[in-house]
Amino acid sequence: MAKLIMFFGFVWVAVCIAGGVLQGSMPFASTRLTADITNAGTTITVASTNGFPEPGIIIITSPNQEEERIAYSSTTATTFIGTLARPLVRGSGGTTAIAHSEGDTVRMIESQLVNNSIDYNIAIIADSAGAQAFLSVPTAVFSILLSFATSPFGFLGTDLQILTVLWGICFLGMIIAFFISIAGGRRV
């Protein structure tokens, strides 16, 4: 049963990512700094924030290949910023806050593709200011399970939409098998 769940999980993540990328709803965003920032700067000014999720984590790479991860809570058309409740976190993810120069590359973190594919930002729970997100975890888990049951095979075209129905039937069968295995435990 565990191998079956793992198989369906891997297929689901692959289909969600492939479907989002092929439909253009999950771009991999990249931009450049338009102003220098110090190691204590609280506003990241870039050419455009188009395609970056809100909130999220960005990676700034300098020409000498030094990287810094920065968690932000909101964006404007050209800036990544924090709020009073969720400030900009420099040097997140074990990196060090360093100064960056105009022209340095700013990109989204690759794991955002998974967050976007399941339509829930897991990174919110991981940061220190996201404690209130624990209140929404049961709703998020239900949403993830619902999206798991109805995987987005739409990118394959209308001729192969039957795969969505077959996937749903397999998911329902897996849930039934799970409950039968729980109910049919050994009695000594």
N, C-alpha and C positions, 0 to 999 in steps of 0.2 A: 504494500500500500504506500509506503514512504517513497519508494522509487517512482511509482506512478504519479504521486503528488509533485515530486521533484521534476519529472519529465514535463508535466503540464505547466509547472511554474516557469521552466526555462523556455518552453515554446511560447508561453504567454508574453514574457518579457521581450523575447526576440520579435514577436509579431507586433507588439505595441511600439517598439522602437522603429522597426522597419516601416510600419504603417504611418507613423508620424513623420518620419523623414521623407518617405516617398510622397506623402500628401502635402508636404511643405509646412506642416503645422509645428514642427520641432526643428527650427534651424539651429545650427551651431554658430553662435554669435561671436564676432571678434571685432575689435575697434582699436583705436590708438589714443593715447593721452594727448590732450591739446594744451596742457599746462603742467609745469613741474609741480611735484608734491613732496613735502618733507616727510620724515618718518612719523610725524605726529599729525599730519594733515587729516582733516575730517570730511573733505569733499573731493571726490575724484571726478575731474572734468575730462570728458572724452569727446570724440567727434560725433558719436551717436550711441544711444543706449537701445536702439531698435533690435529686438530679438532676445534681449536679456530678460529673464523672469524677475518677478518682484515678489517677495524678497529673494535674495540669492547670494552666491559666492562668486567672486571674480578672481582671476589670476593675472597679475601684472608681471610680465617678463621683461627684464632689461637686456640691452645688447650683450652684456657679459653673462647672460643666462641665469642671473639671480631671479628667483621667483618669490612672490609674496601673495598669499591668499587674503582676500578682504571680504568680510561678510557685510552686506548692506541690507537695509530694510526697504528702501524705496528708490525710485529713479525719477528724473525729469528727462527732457529730450536729450540733454547732454551731460548729465551728472549722476553719479551714484552717491547717495546720501544716507544718513541715519536719521532716526527720530529720537525724541526724548525717551520713549519707552524702549526702543530698540536701536541703540546707537551703532554707528559704523564701527566694526571690529577689525582693526588692523592686525596683521600677523596671525590670522586664525589658522586652524589646522596644523599647528606646530611650526609655522613659518615665522620669520622675524620681520617686523615692520622696518622697512628701509625707504630711503628717498628714491624717487623715480623721476625721470626726465621726460620732457615733451617728446612724443613719438614712440615711447615704449608701447609694446603690445599689451592689450587688455583682452582677455577672452573668458568665456564662461567655462566653468569647471565641467569636465566630461560627464560626471555622474549626474549632472542636471538633466541629461537625456533620460535617465531612468526615472527621476522625479517627475519630469514632464510627461513621460509615457504613462505613468499610473495616476496622473492628475492629482498628486499630493506632494507637497514639498517636505520631504523627510528632514531636510536640513534645518527646518524651523525647530524641531524637537531637540536637535543636537546642540544648539547654541545656548549660552547661559541666559539670554534674555527671552528665550522662547518657552519658559516654563508654563505659560498659560496655554500653550498648544497641547499640553497633556489632557486638557479638558475636551479637546476635539478628537482625540485618538479613537474612541469607539466609533464615531461617525466616519472617520477616515478609513478605519479597517473595513467597515461595512461598504463604503464606497469602492475600496480596492477589490473586495470580493465580488461586488456587483460588476465592476469593470472586467474582472477575471472571467466571470460567467459569460460576458458578451464581448469577447475579444474583437478588436476592430479589423476585420478582414476586408473592409470596404475598399482598400487600396488595390485589391486584386481585380476589381471590376464587378459588374453585375452578374456575369456568368458564373462566378465562383462565390457568390454570396451564400450559397448552400453550406459552405464551410463554417459560417457563423452559426447556423442551425445545428450542424453536426457537433461543433465545439460545445454549444450549450447542452446538447444531449449527453455528451461525454462528461461534462462538468456535473450535471445532475446525477448521472450514474456514479461518479466518484463520491459525491456527497452522500448518496444513499449507501454506497459500500462502506464509507467511513462510519456512518451511524450504525450499520449492521455489525461491523467489526467491534464497535464499542459495546453494543448491546449483547453481543454474543460472546462475551468474555468467558474464560474458564471458570467453572464452578467446582470447588473441591469438596 
